């Protein structure tokens, strides 16, 4: 009899995590018995969780806020890319040892490539400077971006990320409509890494006319996936731009984590379709 796989996603808050549905759909399709739990772990409580996970034969766990940096001191091994990002979202437990990885960056790139876009020799403009923006900016650097521009309401936060980027031209500025207009004139990929337009968020972009200055053929990539179409995505579509939300990244980072847990490659195209269909059926 095949042993049941025990996997967790840990964070705080954790109630609205989509991870169980993503991983669960993939594991069901692979006909693997599994248990995938959402575990609320408050900041500072990681050591207790880790000890319990080892005792409970947990194969691995995914990490969300506020643990992606806090987990690092407890790892026995950290993948070079995760170390570069200083962020870990996937931990594999093997013989009582913790192996840390970050699949967020690759998930972002995989979703972008679905639409035929890459970062090599391209100008990337990122709005916002939250936790995942640092990972994406560093990944764009590794992928060979020509220039990365980071705009944020608090300039110091954008500058903090820029200091980590040592192999690419980097510009920073405050997040205003005028500054976005100037930045996107030669932009190949525009990334919204702010919560503006997110479901439950009262604030949104007050002015989207900066899209009129966006370079023809550019991709508008909004990391938000609820709602499926933000006002930014809607406006960009009306102007004829290619668009993508954050759902593809979410799926890919999960499937990449599953490859780490299972130790073998997966059929991403098939599994992504299965997961997308599961979410569509839930909405009906």
C-alpha angles and dihedrals in degrees: 000000000000112000115244113251114232115205134162142192113212131195146104117276096027106151096099097044114137092200097100092056094046097047093035093055092049094047092047091051089051088051092237122149108235149159116212115183136189106224122190107219116176122216110282094023098092096104091058092047092049092051091049092046092054092049091048094052093243107178093208146319142224121229131216132166128002099011109060093099098025092064095061099085090055096055124106090199134015124195112242093242092051089048090052090050091043085220132105125191100165130052124184117199113211123169089343093306125118120229115191129206140165118221097169095090095049090044089056092049095046091054091048092050090054086072094044097258129130135176100231111122090349133129111240123195117194123192113207135018105230125139098282092046091068090054093047094047092050090047091051088053091051089048090058104258115181096215135000122200120191120194121187138161089238104051095197091063091054090047091051090058092043091058089063092056106084103155102052139053108265131192127184133191142152119283105256129137091246093051091048090051091054094045098050098052091093096023122134097181124025113196124193106207095163125097090238108133095015119143109267091020113115094201124079136162105297092204127025097178088110085082088071087067095048115121114258112261095023123145120236108209116187113188089205115098100176108094096032089222118033120196087258091057093045093051092046091050091051088056091051100253124144109250139190134179129213097265095090091052089049092053096044095048088052094049091047088053090051090055088056093048094046098037097228142079122273133208098254096182093055096041094046090056091049091051093046090051091049091054092047091052091050090056093053 
